[in-house]
Amino acid sequence: MTRHGIPIQILEKLTKDFKIPLGRWGTPEEMAEFISFIASDKASYMTGQIINVDGGLLVHSPSIKFD
């Protein structure tokens, strides 16, 4: 069982099926680091961007649609 409450076998299958280029799901800490960066002065010159924090999933499989 993972810390997200998902059985490891299901998580591994989802990772394989989605073909995440980094080979794993992002951690909560990685998401927090991204949010911290976007909220900081280091990102003050960024405007109007859509940034996918997905381990390269959409670059690798741009036709994936999430409903």
SEMARPA-286810 format. One line per field, with one value per residue: residue number from 0; z, y, x of N, C-alpha, C, O in turn. Coordinates in Angstrom, 1 decimal. Each point is the difference from the previous one (the first is absolute). Layout:
! residues N
k: (NUM	...)
n.w: (Z	...)
n.v: (Y	...)
n.u: (X	...)
ca.w: (Z	...)
ca.v: (Y	...)
ca.u: (X	...)
c.w: (Z	...)
c.v: (Y	...)
c.u: (X	...)
o.w: (Z	...)
o.v: (Y	...)
o.u: (X	...)
//
This chain:
! residues 67
k: (0	1	2	3	4	5	6	7	8	9	10	11	12	13	14	15	16	17	18	19	20	21	22	23	24	25	26	27	28	29	30	31	32	33	34	35	36	37	38	39	40	41	42	43	44	45	46	47	48	49	50	51	52	53	54	55	56	57	58	59	60	61	62	63	64	65	66)
n.w: (0.0	-1.7	-0.5	-2.0	0.9	-1.0	-0.5	1.4	0.9	1.7	2.1	1.0	1.0	2.0	1.7	0.8	1.4	2.1	0.8	2.2	-1.3	1.2	-1.3	-0.2	1.8	-0.8	0.5	1.9	0.6	-1.1	0.8	1.8	-0.5	-0.8	1.3	1.0	-1.3	-0.3	1.8	-1.0	1.6	1.1	1.2	1.2	-0.5	1.8	-2.2	1.3	2.0	-1.8	2.2	-1.8	1.6	-1.9	0.8	-0.5	2.0	1.0	1.3	2.0	1.6	-1.7	-0.6	1.3	0.1	0.7	0.5)
n.v: (-1.2	0.9	1.3	-0.9	-1.5	0.8	-1.3	-0.9	-1.7	0.5	0.1	-1.9	-0.9	0.8	-0.7	-2.1	-0.4	0.7	-1.9	-0.5	1.8	1.3	-0.5	2.1	-1.0	1.6	1.1	-1.1	-1.6	-2.0	-1.4	-1.3	-1.8	-1.7	-1.4	-1.6	-1.8	-1.7	-1.3	-1.4	0.8	-1.9	0.0	1.2	-1.3	-1.3	-0.5	0.1	-0.4	-1.2	-0.1	-1.0	-0.2	-0.3	1.4	1.9	-0.1	2.0	0.2	-1.0	1.0	0.9	-2.1	0.1	-1.6	2.1	-2.0)
n.u: (0.8	-1.2	1.7	0.3	1.4	1.9	-1.7	1.4	-1.2	-1.3	0.9	0.4	-1.8	-0.7	1.2	-0.4	-1.7	0.4	0.9	-0.5	-0.1	-1.4	-1.8	-0.6	-0.9	-1.3	1.9	-0.8	1.5	-0.2	-1.5	0.5	1.2	-1.2	-1.1	1.3	0.4	-1.5	0.2	1.4	1.4	0.3	-1.9	1.5	1.7	-0.4	-0.1	-1.8	0.9	0.5	-0.4	1.0	-1.5	1.2	1.5	-1.1	-1.2	-0.1	1.7	-0.1	-1.2	1.1	0.5	1.9	-1.5	0.2	-0.9)
ca.w: (0.0	0.0	1.0	-0.5	0.2	-1.2	0.0	-0.8	-1.3	-0.8	-0.3	-1.1	-1.3	-0.5	-0.4	-1.3	-1.0	-0.4	-0.6	0.5	-0.3	1.2	0.6	1.4	0.3	0.8	1.5	0.5	0.2	-1.3	-0.3	0.9	-0.5	-1.2	0.5	0.7	-1.0	-0.7	0.9	0.4	-0.9	-1.1	-1.1	-0.2	-1.4	-0.7	-0.1	-1.0	-0.4	0.4	0.3	0.4	0.9	-0.2	-0.3	-1.4	-0.6	-1.1	-1.1	-0.5	-0.5	-0.1	-0.3	1.2	0.4	1.3	0.2)
ca.v: (1.2	1.2	1.0	0.6	-1.0	-0.8	-1.2	0.2	-0.6	0.9	1.2	-0.5	-0.2	1.3	0.6	-0.7	0.3	1.4	0.2	1.2	0.0	-0.1	-1.3	0.0	1.1	1.1	0.0	1.2	1.0	0.6	0.9	1.1	0.8	0.7	1.0	1.0	0.8	0.9	1.0	0.8	1.1	-0.6	-0.2	1.2	0.4	-0.9	0.4	-0.7	-1.3	-1.2	-0.8	-1.3	-0.6	-1.4	-1.0	-0.1	-0.8	0.6	0.1	-1.4	-0.4	1.1	-0.3	-0.5	0.9	-0.3	0.5)
ca.u: (-0.8	0.8	-0.5	-1.3	-1.0	-0.2	0.8	1.2	-0.2	-0.8	0.8	1.0	-0.7	-0.3	1.3	0.3	-1.0	0.1	1.3	0.6	1.4	0.9	-0.2	-0.6	-0.9	0.6	-0.3	-0.6	1.1	0.3	-1.1	0.2	1.1	-0.4	-1.0	0.9	0.7	-1.0	-0.4	1.2	0.5	0.8	-0.9	-0.7	0.0	-0.8	-1.4	-0.8	0.5	-0.5	1.2	-0.4	0.9	-0.6	1.1	0.1	-1.1	-0.7	1.0	0.1	-1.3	-0.9	-1.4	-0.8	-1.1	-0.5	-1.4)
c.w: (0.0	1.0	-0.5	0.2	-1.2	0.0	-1.0	-1.4	-0.9	-0.4	-1.1	-1.3	-0.6	-0.6	-1.4	-1.1	-0.4	-0.7	0.4	-0.3	1.1	0.7	1.4	0.1	0.8	1.5	0.4	0.2	-1.3	-0.4	0.9	-0.5	-1.2	0.4	0.7	-1.0	-0.6	0.9	0.5	-1.0	-1.2	-1.3	-0.4	-1.4	-0.9	0.0	-1.0	-0.5	0.5	0.2	0.5	0.9	0.0	-0.4	-1.5	-0.7	-1.2	-1.2	-0.7	-0.7	-0.1	-0.3	1.1	0.4	1.4	0.1	1.4)
c.v: (1.2	1.0	0.7	-1.0	-0.9	-1.2	0.2	-0.6	0.9	1.2	-0.4	-0.1	1.3	0.7	-0.6	0.4	1.4	0.3	1.3	0.0	-0.1	-1.3	-0.1	1.2	1.1	-0.2	1.2	1.1	0.7	1.0	1.3	0.9	0.9	1.2	1.1	0.9	1.0	1.1	1.0	1.2	-0.5	-0.2	1.3	0.5	-0.9	0.5	-0.9	-1.3	-1.1	-1.0	-1.4	-0.7	-1.5	-1.0	-0.2	-0.7	0.7	0.2	-1.4	-0.4	1.1	-0.2	-0.5	1.0	-0.5	0.6	0.4)
c.u: (0.9	-0.5	-1.2	-1.1	-0.3	0.9	1.1	-0.1	-0.9	0.8	1.0	-0.7	-0.4	1.2	0.4	-1.0	0.1	1.4	0.6	1.5	0.9	-0.1	-0.6	-0.9	0.8	-0.4	-0.7	1.1	0.3	-1.1	0.1	1.1	-0.4	-0.9	0.8	0.7	-0.9	-0.4	1.1	0.3	0.8	-0.8	-0.7	-0.1	-0.9	-1.4	-0.7	0.4	-0.8	1.2	-0.5	1.1	-0.4	1.1	0.2	-1.1	-0.6	0.9	0.1	-1.3	-1.0	-1.4	-0.8	-1.0	-0.5	-1.4	-0.3)
o.w: (0.8	0.7	0.8	-0.4	0.0	0.3	-1.1	-1.0	-1.2	-1.2	-0.9	-1.0	-1.2	-1.0	-0.9	-1.1	-1.2	-0.6	-0.9	0.5	-0.1	0.9	0.6	-0.8	0.7	0.3	-0.7	-0.2	0.0	-0.6	-0.5	0.1	-0.1	-0.4	-0.2	0.2	-0.2	-0.5	0.6	-1.1	-0.9	-1.1	-0.7	-0.4	-1.2	1.0	-1.0	-1.1	1.1	-1.0	1.0	-0.4	0.9	-0.5	-0.4	-1.2	-1.0	-1.1	-1.2	-1.0	0.8	0.2	-0.1	0.1	0.2	-0.2	0.3)
o.v: (0.1	-0.2	0.7	0.4	-0.7	0.1	0.5	0.5	0.1	0.5	0.8	0.3	0.2	0.6	0.8	0.4	0.3	1.0	0.8	-0.9	-0.7	-0.3	-1.0	0.9	-0.4	-0.6	1.1	1.2	1.2	1.1	1.1	1.2	1.1	1.1	1.2	1.2	1.2	1.1	1.0	0.0	0.7	-0.1	0.0	0.8	0.2	0.4	-0.4	-0.4	0.1	-0.3	0.0	-0.1	-0.4	-1.1	-1.0	-0.3	-0.7	0.0	0.0	-0.7	0.1	0.9	-0.3	1.2	-1.1	1.2	0.4)
o.u: (0.9	-1.0	-0.7	-1.2	-1.1	1.2	-0.2	0.5	0.3	-0.1	0.2	0.6	0.2	-0.1	0.3	0.4	-0.2	0.1	0.5	0.7	1.1	0.8	0.0	0.0	0.9	-1.0	0.1	-0.3	0.3	0.3	-0.2	-0.1	0.4	0.2	-0.3	0.1	0.3	-0.3	-0.2	-0.5	0.2	0.6	-1.0	-0.9	-0.1	-0.6	0.6	-0.2	-0.6	0.6	-0.7	1.1	-0.7	-0.3	0.6	0.1	-0.2	-0.4	0.1	0.1	-0.9	-0.9	-1.2	0.3	-0.3	-0.1	-1.1)
//
